[in-house]
Amino acid sequence: MASIPRAQLSPSVFLYNPDPKADPKPGPRLIIFASWAFAQDNHIVKYVTKYQELFPGSTILVLKSFLRHMFFIPEARRELIPAAEVIRNVLGTESSSDEDKEPSLLIHAFFEYWLEHNDQGRLPLHATVLDSTPGRYEYWVIVAAVMFGVPRGRWLQRLFSLPLAHLLSSVMWIWVRVLGGRDWVPIWGDGANDPTRSVETCRSYVYSRTDPLIPYFDVEAHVKDAQDKGYSVLHQVDFGDSDHVAHARTDPERYWKIVRETWEA
């Protein structure tokens, strides 16, 4: 991401200001890009670059997620404080309850932990794109998710990471299956379907049936729950054999058409 100027506001919050010389185009005043866990900068920058091409007048707020956010909730909240400040500074104190207003916010989320830990309260009226999310706890899914963040060529690192992945998933299994605790994973997705926290013009889902980390039926269950609660789902697109968080690479024209139409709806 070094080629694009940015300001780091916390270990997980990065700000990209719009180019003041850019030709104005209809677009959101603020784009929140909530990346997937273990996302590398060189992956995130591709989305930032495309958004700057589509909406050069938009401020872009990148939220990176890390494994530690699942366990150290106070730390996650602290790291998100600058994000709440940016939202207030860019969007002001406009009320999300005013349905006559035009949306000023576009949320592009691969992981919704930030919504659960955001102290901003109810977000302003917005459009949402949900990519390869949300899911729920399954033993092998958690193991695969942890290993997904370890580069395939680093065999020694993968060798040490695998037992840790099983340990993490075992702890979650005991908590959820034995002790009857609440599944941590869908808590974040539930926030996107909570009208007290999220009010939208519309949303779109992109996912695939071959995603090894997020089963398609979890996404489709979330779609149904959203529709039952009155949310407008513009697109629900299965990208076939596309890999996890790889849909923009698999079919970029189709992917970014969905993003544009979601905002313009």
LUMFI-252462 format. One record per residue (C-alpha): residue number from 1; x, y, z. Coordinates in Angstrom, 1 decimal, decimal comma. Layout:
<r><num>NUM</num><u>X</u><v>Y</v><w>Z</w></r>
...
END
This chain:
<r><num>1</num><u>0,0</u><v>0,0</v><w>0,0</w></r>
<r><num>2</num><u>3,1</u><v>2,2</v><w>0,1</w></r>
<r><num>3</num><u>2,3</u><v>3,7</v><w>-3,4</w></r>
<r><num>4</num><u>-1,0</u><v>5,3</v><w>-2,2</w></r>
<r><num>5</num><u>-0,7</u><v>7,9</v><w>0,6</w></r>
<r><num>6</num><u>-2,5</u><v>6,9</v><w>3,7</w></r>
<r><num>7</num><u>-2,6</u><v>7,8</v><w>7,4</w></r>
<r><num>8</num><u>-2,4</u><v>5,1</v><w>10,0</w></r>
<r><num>9</num><u>-4,7</u><v>6,0</v><w>12,9</w></r>
<r><num>10</num><u>-4,2</u><v>2,7</v><w>14,9</w></r>
<r><num>11</num><u>-2,8</u><v>-0,7</v><w>14,3</w></r>
<r><num>12</num><u>-6,0</u><v>-1,6</v><w>12,4</w></r>
<r><num>13</num><u>-7,4</u><v>1,7</v><w>11,1</w></r>
<r><num>14</num><u>-6,1</u><v>3,4</v><w>8,0</w></r>
<r><num>15</num><u>-7,4</u><v>6,6</v><w>6,3</w></r>
<r><num>16</num><u>-7,2</u><v>7,5</v><w>2,6</w></r>
<r><num>17</num><u>-8,2</u><v>11,1</v><w>1,9</w></r>
<r><num>18</num><u>-9,7</u><v>11,9</v><w>-1,5</w></r>
<r><num>19</num><u>-7,6</u><v>13,7</v><w>-4,1</w></r>
<r><num>20</num><u>-8,6</u><v>17,3</v><w>-4,0</w></r>
<r><num>21</num><u>-7,8</u><v>17,7</v><w>-7,7</w></r>
<r><num>22</num><u>-9,9</u><v>14,7</v><w>-8,7</w></r>
<r><num>23</num><u>-12,9</u><v>15,3</v><w>-10,9</w></r>
<r><num>24</num><u>-16,1</u><v>15,1</v><w>-8,8</w></r>
<r><num>25</num><u>-18,2</u><v>12,0</v><w>-9,4</w></r>
<r><num>26</num><u>-21,4</u><v>11,0</v><w>-7,6</w></r>
<r><num>27</num><u>-20,3</u><v>8,7</v><w>-4,8</w></r>
<r><num>28</num><u>-20,3</u><v>8,2</v><w>-1,1</w></r>
<r><num>29</num><u>-18,7</u><v>10,7</v><w>1,1</w></r>
<r><num>30</num><u>-17,2</u><v>7,8</v><w>3,1</w></r>
<r><num>31</num><u>-16,3</u><v>4,2</v><w>2,2</w></r>
<r><num>32</num><u>-15,7</u><v>1,8</v><w>5,0</w></r>
<r><num>33</num><u>-13,6</u><v>-1,2</v><w>3,8</w></r>
<r><num>34</num><u>-13,6</u><v>-3,9</v><w>6,5</w></r>
<r><num>35</num><u>-11,0</u><v>-6,4</v><w>5,4</w></r>
<r><num>36</num><u>-10,9</u><v>-10,1</v><w>6,0</w></r>
<r><num>37</num><u>-8,7</u><v>-11,6</v><w>8,8</w></r>
<r><num>38</num><u>-5,0</u><v>-11,9</v><w>7,7</w></r>
<r><num>39</num><u>-5,5</u><v>-9,7</v><w>4,7</w></r>
<r><num>40</num><u>-2,2</u><v>-8,5</v><w>3,3</w></r>
<r><num>41</num><u>-1,6</u><v>-4,9</v><w>2,3</w></r>
<r><num>42</num><u>-1,0</u><v>-5,8</v><w>-1,3</w></r>
<r><num>43</num><u>-4,4</u><v>-7,4</v><w>-1,4</w></r>
<r><num>44</num><u>-6,2</u><v>-4,5</v><w>0,3</w></r>
<r><num>45</num><u>-4,5</u><v>-1,9</v><w>-2,0</w></r>
<r><num>46</num><u>-6,2</u><v>-3,4</v><w>-5,1</w></r>
<r><num>47</num><u>-9,6</u><v>-2,6</v><w>-3,6</w></r>
<r><num>48</num><u>-8,5</u><v>0,9</v><w>-2,5</w></r>
<r><num>49</num><u>-7,2</u><v>1,6</v><w>-6,0</w></r>
<r><num>50</num><u>-10,4</u><v>0,5</v><w>-7,6</w></r>
<r><num>51</num><u>-12,5</u><v>2,6</v><w>-5,2</w></r>
<r><num>52</num><u>-10,3</u><v>5,6</v><w>-5,9</w></r>
<r><num>53</num><u>-10,9</u><v>5,0</v><w>-9,6</w></r>
<r><num>54</num><u>-14,7</u><v>4,7</v><w>-9,2</w></r>
<r><num>55</num><u>-15,2</u><v>7,4</v><w>-6,5</w></r>
<r><num>56</num><u>-12,2</u><v>9,7</v><w>-6,5</w></r>
<r><num>57</num><u>-14,0</u><v>12,2</v><w>-4,2</w></r>
<r><num>58</num><u>-14,6</u><v>9,6</v><w>-1,5</w></r>
<r><num>59</num><u>-12,8</u><v>9,3</v><w>1,8</w></r>
<r><num>60</num><u>-11,8</u><v>5,6</v><w>2,3</w></r>
<r><num>61</num><u>-11,5</u><v>4,1</v><w>5,8</w></r>
<r><num>62</num><u>-9,8</u><v>0,7</v><w>5,9</w></r>
<r><num>63</num><u>-10,3</u><v>-1,5</v><w>8,9</w></r>
<r><num>64</num><u>-8,0</u><v>-4,4</v><w>9,2</w></r>
<r><num>65</num><u>-8,9</u><v>-7,5</v><w>11,3</w></r>
<r><num>66</num><u>-6,6</u><v>-9,7</v><w>13,3</w></r>
<r><num>67</num><u>-7,0</u><v>-13,0</v><w>15,1</w></r>
<r><num>68</num><u>-6,4</u><v>-11,2</v><w>18,5</w></r>
<r><num>69</num><u>-9,6</u><v>-9,2</v><w>18,0</w></r>
<r><num>70</num><u>-11,5</u><v>-12,4</v><w>18,7</w></r>
<r><num>71</num><u>-10,1</u><v>-12,8</v><w>22,2</w></r>
<r><num>72</num><u>-9,0</u><v>-9,3</v><w>23,3</w></r>
<r><num>73</num><u>-12,2</u><v>-7,4</v><w>23,0</w></r>
<r><num>74</num><u>-11,0</u><v>-4,2</v><w>24,9</w></r>
<r><num>75</num><u>-8,0</u><v>-4,0</v><w>22,6</w></r>
<r><num>76</num><u>-10,3</u><v>-4,3</v><w>19,5</w></r>
<r><num>77</num><u>-12,5</u><v>-1,5</v><w>20,9</w></r>
<r><num>78</num><u>-9,5</u><v>0,8</v><w>21,6</w></r>
<r><num>79</num><u>-8,1</u><v>0,3</v><w>18,1</w></r>
<r><num>80</num><u>-11,5</u><v>1,2</v><w>16,6</w></r>
<r><num>81</num><u>-11,9</u><v>4,5</v><w>18,4</w></r>
<r><num>82</num><u>-10,2</u><v>6,5</v><w>15,6</w></r>
<r><num>83</num><u>-12,6</u><v>4,9</v><w>13,1</w></r>
<r><num>84</num><u>-15,6</u><v>6,3</v><w>15,0</w></r>
<r><num>85</num><u>-13,9</u><v>9,7</v><w>15,0</w></r>
<r><num>86</num><u>-13,4</u><v>9,6</v><w>11,3</w></r>
<r><num>87</num><u>-17,1</u><v>8,7</v><w>10,8</w></r>
<r><num>88</num><u>-18,2</u><v>11,6</v><w>12,9</w></r>
<r><num>89</num><u>-15,7</u><v>14,0</v><w>11,2</w></r>
<r><num>90</num><u>-16,7</u><v>13,0</v><w>7,6</w></r>
<r><num>91</num><u>-20,4</u><v>12,4</v><w>8,0</w></r>
<r><num>92</num><u>-21,1</u><v>14,8</v><w>10,9</w></r>
<r><num>93</num><u>-24,0</u><v>14,0</v><w>13,3</w></r>
<r><num>94</num><u>-26,6</u><v>13,2</v><w>10,6</w></r>
<r><num>95</num><u>-29,4</u><v>11,0</v><w>11,8</w></r>
<r><num>96</num><u>-29,8</u><v>7,6</v><w>10,3</w></r>
<r><num>97</num><u>-33,5</u><v>7,6</v><w>11,2</w></r>
<r><num>98</num><u>-34,2</u><v>10,2</v><w>8,4</w></r>
<r><num>99</num><u>-35,1</u><v>7,9</v><w>5,6</w></r>
<r><num>100</num><u>-35,6</u><v>10,9</v><w>3,2</w></r>
<r><num>101</num><u>-31,9</u><v>11,6</v><w>3,1</w></r>
<r><num>102</num><u>-29,6</u><v>10,3</v><w>0,5</w></r>
<r><num>103</num><u>-27,0</u><v>7,8</v><w>1,8</w></r>
<r><num>104</num><u>-23,5</u><v>9,1</v><w>2,3</w></r>
<r><num>105</num><u>-21,8</u><v>5,9</v><w>3,4</w></r>
<r><num>106</num><u>-20,9</u><v>2,7</v><w>1,6</w></r>
<r><num>107</num><u>-19,8</u><v>-0,3</v><w>3,7</w></r>
<r><num>108</num><u>-17,8</u><v>-3,1</v><w>2,0</w></r>
<r><num>109</num><u>-17,3</u><v>-5,8</v><w>4,6</w></r>
<r><num>110</num><u>-15,5</u><v>-9,1</v><w>4,6</w></r>
<r><num>111</num><u>-15,6</u><v>-9,4</v><w>8,4</w></r>
<r><num>112</num><u>-18,1</u><v>-7,6</v><w>10,7</w></r>
<r><num>113</num><u>-16,3</u><v>-7,7</v><w>14,0</w></r>
<r><num>114</num><u>-15,9</u><v>-3,9</v><w>13,9</w></r>
<r><num>115</num><u>-19,7</u><v>-3,5</v><w>13,8</w></r>
<r><num>116</num><u>-20,1</u><v>-5,3</v><w>17,1</w></r>
<r><num>117</num><u>-17,3</u><v>-3,3</v><w>18,7</w></r>
<r><num>118</num><u>-18,1</u><v>0,0</v><w>17,2</w></r>
<r><num>119</num><u>-19,2</u><v>2,6</v><w>19,7</w></r>
<r><num>120</num><u>-20,5</u><v>4,9</v><w>17,1</w></r>
<r><num>121</num><u>-24,0</u><v>3,7</v><w>17,8</w></r>
<r><num>122</num><u>-26,5</u><v>3,4</v><w>14,9</w></r>
<r><num>123</num><u>-24,6</u><v>4,2</v><w>11,7</w></r>
<r><num>124</num><u>-25,9</u><v>6,7</v><w>9,2</w></r>
<r><num>125</num><u>-28,0</u><v>5,5</v><w>6,3</w></r>
<r><num>126</num><u>-25,8</u><v>3,4</v><w>4,0</w></r>
<r><num>127</num><u>-25,5</u><v>0,7</v><w>1,4</w></r>
<r><num>128</num><u>-23,6</u><v>-2,5</v><w>2,1</w></r>
<r><num>129</num><u>-21,7</u><v>-5,1</v><w>0,2</w></r>
<r><num>130</num><u>-21,0</u><v>-8,3</v><w>2,1</w></r>
<r><num>131</num><u>-18,2</u><v>-10,5</v><w>0,6</w></r>
<r><num>132</num><u>-17,6</u><v>-14,1</v><w>1,7</w></r>
<r><num>133</num><u>-19,4</u><v>-13,4</v><w>5,0</w></r>
<r><num>134</num><u>-20,9</u><v>-14,1</v><w>7,5</w></r>
<r><num>135</num><u>-20,3</u><v>-17,6</v><w>8,8</w></r>
<r><num>136</num><u>-20,6</u><v>-19,5</v><w>12,1</w></r>
<r><num>137</num><u>-18,5</u><v>-21,8</v><w>14,2</w></r>
<r><num>138</num><u>-17,5</u><v>-25,2</v><w>12,8</w></r>
<r><num>139</num><u>-14,3</u><v>-27,0</v><w>14,0</w></r>
<r><num>140</num><u>-12,6</u><v>-27,5</v><w>10,6</w></r>
<r><num>141</num><u>-13,7</u><v>-24,1</v><w>9,3</w></r>
<r><num>142</num><u>-11,8</u><v>-22,3</v><w>12,2</w></r>
<r><num>143</num><u>-8,7</u><v>-24,4</v><w>11,6</w></r>
<r><num>144</num><u>-8,8</u><v>-23,6</v><w>7,9</w></r>
<r><num>145</num><u>-9,4</u><v>-19,9</v><w>8,6</w></r>
<r><num>146</num><u>-6,3</u><v>-19,7</v><w>10,8</w></r>
<r><num>147</num><u>-4,2</u><v>-21,6</v><w>8,3</w></r>
<r><num>148</num><u>-5,5</u><v>-19,4</v><w>5,5</w></r>
<r><num>149</num><u>-3,5</u><v>-16,5</v><w>7,0</w></r>
<r><num>150</num><u>-0,2</u><v>-18,4</v><w>6,8</w></r>
<r><num>151</num><u>1,4</u><v>-18,3</v><w>3,3</w></r>
<r><num>152</num><u>1,5</u><v>-21,7</v><w>1,7</w></r>
<r><num>153</num><u>5,2</u><v>-21,5</v><w>0,9</w></r>
<r><num>154</num><u>6,2</u><v>-21,1</v><w>4,5</w></r>
<r><num>155</num><u>6,1</u><v>-24,7</v><w>5,5</w></r>
<r><num>156</num><u>7,9</u><v>-24,3</v><w>8,9</w></r>
<r><num>157</num><u>5,5</u><v>-21,5</v><w>9,9</w></r>
<r><num>158</num><u>2,5</u><v>-23,7</v><w>8,8</w></r>
<r><num>159</num><u>3,9</u><v>-26,6</v><w>10,8</w></r>
<r><num>160</num><u>3,9</u><v>-24,5</v><w>14,0</w></r>
<r><num>161</num><u>0,6</u><v>-22,8</v><w>13,2</w></r>
<r><num>162</num><u>-1,4</u><v>-26,0</v><w>12,7</w></r>
<r><num>163</num><u>-1,4</u><v>-27,1</v><w>16,4</w></r>
<r><num>164</num><u>-2,3</u><v>-23,6</v><w>17,4</w></r>
<r><num>165</num><u>-5,2</u><v>-23,6</v><w>15,0</w></r>
<r><num>166</num><u>-6,5</u><v>-26,8</v><w>16,5</w></r>
<r><num>167</num><u>-6,0</u><v>-25,5</v><w>20,0</w></r>
<r><num>168</num><u>-8,0</u><v>-22,4</v><w>19,1</w></r>
<r><num>169</num><u>-10,8</u><v>-24,4</v><w>17,5</w></r>
<r><num>170</num><u>-10,9</u><v>-26,8</v><w>20,4</w></r>
<r><num>171</num><u>-11,3</u><v>-24,0</v><w>22,9</w></r>
<r><num>172</num><u>-14,2</u><v>-22,7</v><w>20,8</w></r>
<r><num>173</num><u>-15,7</u><v>-26,2</v><w>20,5</w></r>
<r><num>174</num><u>-15,7</u><v>-26,7</v><w>24,3</w></r>
<r><num>175</num><u>-17,2</u><v>-23,2</v><w>24,8</w></r>
<r><num>176</num><u>-20,0</u><v>-23,7</v><w>22,2</w></r>
<r><num>177</num><u>-20,7</u><v>-27,4</v><w>22,2</w></r>
<r><num>178</num><u>-19,9</u><v>-28,4</v><w>25,8</w></r>
<r><num>179</num><u>-20,5</u><v>-25,4</v><w>27,9</w></r>
<r><num>180</num><u>-23,4</u><v>-24,0</v><w>25,8</w></r>
<r><num>181</num><u>-21,7</u><v>-20,6</v><w>25,3</w></r>
<r><num>182</num><u>-22,8</u><v>-18,3</v><w>22,6</w></r>
<r><num>183</num><u>-21,1</u><v>-18,8</v><w>19,2</w></r>
<r><num>184</num><u>-18,7</u><v>-15,9</v><w>18,8</w></r>
<r><num>185</num><u>-18,6</u><v>-16,0</v><w>15,0</w></r>
<r><num>186</num><u>-22,2</u><v>-15,2</v><w>14,1</w></r>
<r><num>187</num><u>-22,4</u><v>-12,4</v><w>16,8</w></r>
<r><num>188</num><u>-20,6</u><v>-10,2</v><w>14,3</w></r>
<r><num>189</num><u>-22,9</u><v>-11,1</v><w>11,5</w></r>
<r><num>190</num><u>-25,9</u><v>-10,6</v><w>13,7</w></r>
<r><num>191</num><u>-24,9</u><v>-7,0</v><w>14,1</w></r>
<r><num>192</num><u>-25,5</u><v>-6,4</v><w>10,4</w></r>
<r><num>193</num><u>-29,1</u><v>-7,6</v><w>10,8</w></r>
<r><num>194</num><u>-29,7</u><v>-5,5</v><w>13,9</w></r>
<r><num>195</num><u>-32,0</u><v>-2,5</v><w>13,0</w></r>
<r><num>196</num><u>-30,9</u><v>-0,7</v><w>16,1</w></r>
<r><num>197</num><u>-27,3</u><v>-0,6</v><w>14,7</w></r>
<r><num>198</num><u>-27,6</u><v>-0,8</v><w>11,0</w></r>
<r><num>199</num><u>-30,1</u><v>1,0</v><w>8,6</w></r>
<r><num>200</num><u>-29,6</u><v>0,7</v><w>4,9</w></r>
<r><num>201</num><u>-30,8</u><v>1,6</v><w>1,5</w></r>
<r><num>202</num><u>-30,0</u><v>-1,9</v><w>0,3</w></r>
<r><num>203</num><u>-27,3</u><v>-4,6</v><w>0,5</w></r>
<r><num>204</num><u>-25,7</u><v>-7,2</v><w>-1,7</w></r>
<r><num>205</num><u>-24,1</u><v>-10,5</v><w>-0,9</w></r>
<r><num>206</num><u>-21,2</u><v>-12,1</v><w>-2,9</w></r>
<r><num>207</num><u>-20,1</u><v>-15,6</v><w>-2,0</w></r>
<r><num>208</num><u>-19,4</u><v>-19,0</v><w>-3,6</w></r>
<r><num>209</num><u>-20,5</u><v>-22,6</v><w>-3,0</w></r>
<r><num>210</num><u>-16,9</u><v>-23,8</v><w>-3,0</w></r>
<r><num>211</num><u>-15,6</u><v>-21,4</v><w>-0,3</w></r>
<r><num>212</num><u>-13,8</u><v>-23,7</v><w>2,2</w></r>
<r><num>213</num><u>-14,1</u><v>-21,1</v><w>5,0</w></r>
<r><num>214</num><u>-17,6</u><v>-19,7</v><w>4,8</w></r>
<r><num>215</num><u>-20,2</u><v>-22,3</v><w>3,8</w></r>
<r><num>216</num><u>-22,7</u><v>-21,0</v><w>1,3</w></r>
<r><num>217</num><u>-25,7</u><v>-22,1</v><w>3,4</w></r>
<r><num>218</num><u>-24,5</u><v>-19,8</v><w>6,3</w></r>
<r><num>219</num><u>-24,5</u><v>-16,8</v><w>3,9</w></r>
<r><num>220</num><u>-27,9</u><v>-17,8</v><w>2,5</w></r>
<r><num>221</num><u>-29,4</u><v>-18,1</v><w>6,0</w></r>
<r><num>222</num><u>-28,1</u><v>-14,6</v><w>6,8</w></r>
<r><num>223</num><u>-29,8</u><v>-13,4</v><w>3,6</w></r>
<r><num>224</num><u>-33,1</u><v>-14,9</v><w>4,6</w></r>
<r><num>225</num><u>-32,8</u><v>-13,4</v><w>8,1</w></r>
<r><num>226</num><u>-32,1</u><v>-10,0</v><w>6,7</w></r>
<r><num>227</num><u>-35,1</u><v>-10,1</v><w>4,4</w></r>
<r><num>228</num><u>-37,3</u><v>-11,3</v><w>7,2</w></r>
<r><num>229</num><u>-36,2</u><v>-8,3</v><w>9,2</w></r>
<r><num>230</num><u>-37,0</u><v>-5,9</v><w>6,3</w></r>
<r><num>231</num><u>-33,6</u><v>-5,4</v><w>4,8</w></r>
<r><num>232</num><u>-33,6</u><v>-4,9</v><w>1,0</w></r>
<r><num>233</num><u>-31,2</u><v>-7,4</v><w>-0,7</w></r>
<r><num>234</num><u>-30,4</u><v>-6,1</v><w>-4,2</w></r>
<r><num>235</num><u>-27,9</u><v>-8,8</v><w>-5,3</w></r>
<r><num>236</num><u>-27,3</u><v>-12,3</v><w>-3,9</w></r>
<r><num>237</num><u>-24,6</u><v>-13,6</v><w>-6,2</w></r>
<r><num>238</num><u>-22,9</u><v>-17,1</v><w>-6,1</w></r>
<r><num>239</num><u>-19,6</u><v>-16,9</v><w>-7,9</w></r>
<r><num>240</num><u>-19,5</u><v>-20,6</v><w>-8,5</w></r>
<r><num>241</num><u>-16,0</u><v>-22,1</v><w>-7,9</w></r>
<r><num>242</num><u>-14,4</u><v>-18,9</v><w>-6,8</w></r>
<r><num>243</num><u>-12,2</u><v>-19,2</v><w>-3,7</w></r>
<r><num>244</num><u>-12,7</u><v>-17,4</v><w>-0,4</w></r>
<r><num>245</num><u>-12,4</u><v>-13,5</v><w>-0,8</w></r>
<r><num>246</num><u>-11,3</u><v>-14,1</v><w>-4,4</w></r>
<r><num>247</num><u>-14,5</u><v>-13,1</v><w>-6,2</w></r>
<r><num>248</num><u>-13,2</u><v>-9,7</v><w>-7,4</w></r>
<r><num>249</num><u>-10,2</u><v>-11,5</v><w>-8,9</w></r>
<r><num>250</num><u>-12,3</u><v>-14,2</v><w>-10,5</w></r>
<r><num>251</num><u>-14,7</u><v>-11,9</v><w>-12,3</w></r>
<r><num>252</num><u>-13,8</u><v>-8,3</v><w>-11,7</w></r>
<r><num>253</num><u>-16,3</u><v>-6,8</v><w>-14,2</w></r>
<r><num>254</num><u>-19,2</u><v>-8,6</v><w>-12,6</w></r>
<r><num>255</num><u>-17,9</u><v>-7,9</v><w>-9,1</w></r>
<r><num>256</num><u>-17,5</u><v>-4,2</v><w>-9,4</w></r>
<r><num>257</num><u>-20,8</u><v>-3,9</v><w>-11,3</w></r>
<r><num>258</num><u>-22,5</u><v>-5,3</v><w>-8,2</w></r>
<r><num>259</num><u>-20,7</u><v>-2,7</v><w>-6,0</w></r>
<r><num>260</num><u>-21,7</u><v>0,2</v><w>-8,3</w></r>
<r><num>261</num><u>-25,3</u><v>-0,9</v><w>-8,5</w></r>
<r><num>262</num><u>-25,5</u><v>-1,4</v><w>-4,8</w></r>
<r><num>263</num><u>-24,4</u><v>2,1</v><w>-4,2</w></r>
<r><num>264</num><u>-26,5</u><v>3,6</v><w>-6,9</w></r>
<r><num>265</num><u>-29,7</u><v>1,8</v><w>-5,8</w></r>
END
